[in-house]
Amino acid sequence: MITIDPSAATPPFEQLRAGLLAQVSNGLLARGSRLPTVRALADELGLAPNTVARAYRELEAVGI
């Protein structure tokens, strides 16, 4: 799915936000589809739940 590089200069929430946006843009993820829960995606990617929640909030704020 999405790979997060913890050593990158880009913060993890931004990497996740950009990855999800790219999947929507490429048609891999249909607009309006249900995403995994914050906790489930955080566990899958090895991120803190707040990091995933922030990425989700930012996508929701722009209507994705």
C-alpha positions in Angstrom: 0.0 0.0 0.0 1.9 3.0 1.2 5.5 3.1 2.5 6.6 5.6 5.1 10.3 6.5 5.2 11.0 7.6 8.8 14.4 9.1 7.7 12.9 11.3 5.0 12.7 15.1 5.5 9.0 15.0 4.8 7.0 14.3 8.0 5.2 10.9 8.2 1.7 12.4 8.2 2.5 14.2 5.0 4.0 11.1 3.4 0.7 9.3 4.3 -1.5 12.1 3.1 0.4 12.3 -0.2 0.3 8.5 -0.6 -3.5 8.4 -0.1 -4.0 11.3 -2.4 -1.9 9.7 -5.1 -4.0 6.5 -4.8 -7.2 8.4 -5.2 -5.7 10.3 -8.2 -4.5 7.1 -9.9 -7.8 5.4 -9.3 -6.4 2.8 -7.0 -8.6 4.1 -4.2 -12.1 5.2 -5.1 -13.1 8.6 -3.9 -15.5 8.1 -0.9 -14.2 4.5 -0.1 -13.9 3.6 3.5 -10.4 3.8 4.8 -9.0 1.6 7.5 -9.5 2.8 11.0 -6.9 5.1 12.4 -5.6 2.5 14.8 -5.5 -0.3 12.2 -3.6 1.8 9.6 -1.3 3.1 12.3 -0.5 -0.5 13.4 0.0 -1.6 9.7 2.4 1.3 8.9 4.1 1.4 12.3 2.9 5.0 13.0 1.4 6.7 16.0 -2.4 6.9 15.7 -2.2 10.7 15.9 -0.1 10.7 12.8 -2.7 8.8 10.8 -5.5 10.9 12.3 -3.8 14.1 11.2 -3.3 12.8 7.6 -7.0 11.8 7.5 -8.1 15.2 8.9 -6.1 17.0 6.3 -7.5 14.9 3.5 -11.0 15.4 4.8 -10.5 19.2 5.0 -9.9 19.4 1.3 -12.8 17.1 0.5 -11.0 13.8 -0.2 
